[in-house]
Amino acid sequence: MKRGIKTIIAGVAVCLAAAIIVPLLIVFLVVSGFPHESQFKIPGTLEVDVKNPGRYYVWNDYRTIFNGKSYDRSEKIPDGIEIQVHDANGRQLQFITDTSISSSDGGSAKDSIGYVEVDRPGKLDVAVSGGSEERIFSFSRFELLKAVGLVLGSVGFAMLAGIAGIALVIWGIVKLVSGKGVQRVVAGSHS
C-alpha cells in the first residue's frame, strides 16, 4: 500500500465515526440517561419510587396519549385541584407552585404546576383531588440543563473528531504526494 493511504483511510474512518456514531450516542444518552416521567389520570394517585434526591415536578400533560387514549385539554387547570405529595413515612412534602416551565415535543405538550424538593430516595405518593374532568398529570424531574449539556458535549466531540479526521486525510495526502516526489528523485538519480 502506498505511503499515506493508511492515514487517509484512518481520517475517513474518523470522519464517518463522527458523522454516524456520535449522533447515535446522543440518542442513546437522551433515551437511557433520563428518568421517564410517570403519568397518571386525575383525580387519582401515583406511587413513584424516586432514585435520586432533587426537585421533582408535577406536570399538566394537557396534550398527550395515555394508555392508548388521546387527551387534548385546556392548558388552564380547573379550579379546586389539590395536590399533595407524601413520603414513605407519611410526611407531607411542601408543594411549591411553579407554572414557569413548558415543554412540547411532537404531539405532546405539558406545563409545570409545581414541585417538591426530595431529600432522599424512596417511595412517594402523589395525590391529586378535585376537578370534574379526566386529565393526565405526570411526575418527573426537569432535566433540560443535563440534556443540553450532553447534546453540546457530544456535538463538540463530533466536531473535534471531524477536524481530526480531516487533518488525518490532509496529512495522508501530504505523505502520499511527498512520497511520489521522493520516488521521482530516487528514480531520476539512478538514470
C-alpha positions in Angstrom: 0.0 0.0 0.0 1.3 3.4 -0.9 2.7 5.7 1.7 -0.1 7.9 3.1 -3.1 5.7 2.0 -3.4 4.2 5.5 -3.5 7.7 7.0 -6.2 8.8 4.5 -8.3 5.7 5.3 -7.9 6.4 9.1 -9.0 10.0 8.6 -12.1 9.0 6.6 -13.0 6.4 9.2 -12.7 9.0 12.0 -14.9 11.4 10.0 -17.5 8.7 9.4 -17.5 7.8 13.1 -18.1 11.4 14.0 -20.9 11.6 11.5 -22.6 8.3 12.4 -21.7 7.1 15.9 -21.8 10.4 17.8 -25.5 11.2 16.8 -26.4 7.6 17.8 -24.6 8.2 21.1 -26.6 11.4 21.7 -29.9 9.5 21.1 -28.8 6.7 23.4 -27.8 9.1 26.2 -31.0 11.0 26.0 -33.2 7.9 25.9 -31.3 6.0 28.6 -29.9 8.7 30.8 -33.1 10.4 31.9 -35.8 9.2 34.2 -39.0 8.7 32.3 -42.0 10.6 33.6 -44.8 8.8 35.4 -48.2 9.7 34.0 -51.4 9.2 35.9 -55.1 10.1 35.5 -56.6 12.7 37.9 -58.3 12.8 40.1 -56.1 10.0 41.3 -52.9 9.0 42.9 -49.5 7.8 41.8 -46.9 5.9 43.7 -43.4 6.5 42.4 -40.0 5.3 43.5 -37.6 8.2 43.5 -34.0 7.1 42.9 -32.2 10.4 43.4 -32.8 13.5 45.6 -33.7 16.7 43.9 -36.5 18.8 42.6 -39.5 16.9 41.1 -42.3 18.5 39.2 -46.0 17.8 38.8 -46.9 18.4 35.2 -50.2 19.2 33.5 -50.0 17.0 30.4 -52.7 18.8 28.6 -51.9 17.3 25.2 -50.8 13.6 25.4 -51.6 10.0 24.8 -52.2 7.9 27.9 -53.0 4.2 27.8 -53.8 4.4 24.1 -56.3 7.3 24.5 -55.6 10.8 23.2 -56.1 13.8 25.6 -56.4 17.4 24.4 -57.4 19.6 27.3 -57.1 23.3 28.1 -53.8 24.4 29.4 -55.6 26.1 32.3 -56.0 23.8 35.3 -59.6 23.8 36.6 -60.3 25.4 40.0 -60.4 23.2 43.0 -57.5 20.9 42.2 -55.5 20.0 45.3 -52.0 18.3 45.1 -50.3 16.5 48.0 -47.1 14.6 48.0 -46.2 12.3 50.9 -43.0 10.3 51.5 -43.0 6.6 52.7 -43.3 7.7 56.3 -46.4 9.7 55.6 -44.7 13.0 55.9 -46.2 15.6 53.6 -43.7 17.4 51.4 -44.1 21.1 50.7 -45.6 21.6 47.3 -44.4 24.8 45.7 -46.4 26.3 42.9 -44.3 27.0 39.8 -46.0 27.4 36.4 -43.0 28.8 34.6 -41.9 25.7 32.6 -43.5 24.5 29.4 -42.4 21.5 27.3 -43.6 20.2 24.0 -42.4 17.5 21.6 -44.3 16.3 18.6 -48.0 16.0 19.5 -47.4 16.2 23.3 -47.4 19.3 25.4 -47.2 20.0 29.2 -46.9 22.8 31.7 -45.4 22.6 35.1 -47.8 23.0 38.0 -45.3 23.0 40.9 -42.6 21.0 42.5 -41.4 19.3 45.7 -37.8 19.0 46.9 -37.0 15.4 47.7 -34.2 15.0 50.3 -33.6 11.2 49.9 -34.5 8.4 47.7 -37.7 6.3 48.4 -41.3 5.9 47.6 -43.6 8.9 47.2 -47.3 9.1 46.9 -48.6 11.9 44.7 -52.4 12.6 45.2 -54.5 14.9 43.1 -58.0 15.6 44.1 -60.8 17.9 42.8 -61.7 18.8 39.3 -64.6 17.4 37.3 -62.9 16.2 34.1 -60.4 13.5 33.5 -56.9 14.9 32.9 -53.5 13.5 32.7 -50.7 14.7 35.1 -47.2 13.4 35.3 -44.4 13.5 37.9 -40.7 13.8 37.0 -37.5 15.8 37.2 -36.9 18.6 34.8 -33.6 17.7 33.2 -33.2 20.4 30.5 -29.7 21.5 31.6 -28.4 18.0 31.7 -29.9 17.2 28.3 -28.4 20.4 26.8 -25.0 19.6 28.4 -25.0 16.1 26.9 -26.0 17.3 23.5 -23.5 20.1 23.4 -20.7 17.9 24.7 -21.5 15.3 22.1 -21.6 17.9 19.3 -18.3 19.3 20.5 -16.8 15.9 20.5 -18.2 15.2 17.0 -16.7 18.5 15.7 -13.3 17.7 17.2 -13.4 14.2 15.8 -14.4 15.6 12.4 -11.5 18.1 12.5 -9.1 15.3 13.5 -10.4 13.1 10.6 -9.9 15.9 8.1 -6.4 16.6 9.5 -5.5 12.9 9.0 -6.8 12.9 5.4 -4.7 16.1 4.7 -1.7 14.5 6.3 -2.2 11.3 4.3 -2.4 13.3 1.1 0.8 15.2 2.0 2.6 11.9 2.8 1.3 10.4 -0.5 2.4 13.4 -2.6 5.8 13.8 -0.8 6.3 10.0 -1.2 5.9 10.3 -5.0 8.3 13.2 -5.1 10.9 11.2 -3.2 10.4 8.2 -5.6 10.9 10.5 -8.6 14.1 11.9 -7.2 15.4 8.5 -6.3 14.3 7.1 -9.7 15.9 10.1 -11.5 19.2 9.7 -9.7 19.6 6.1 -10.9 19.2 7.0 -14.6 
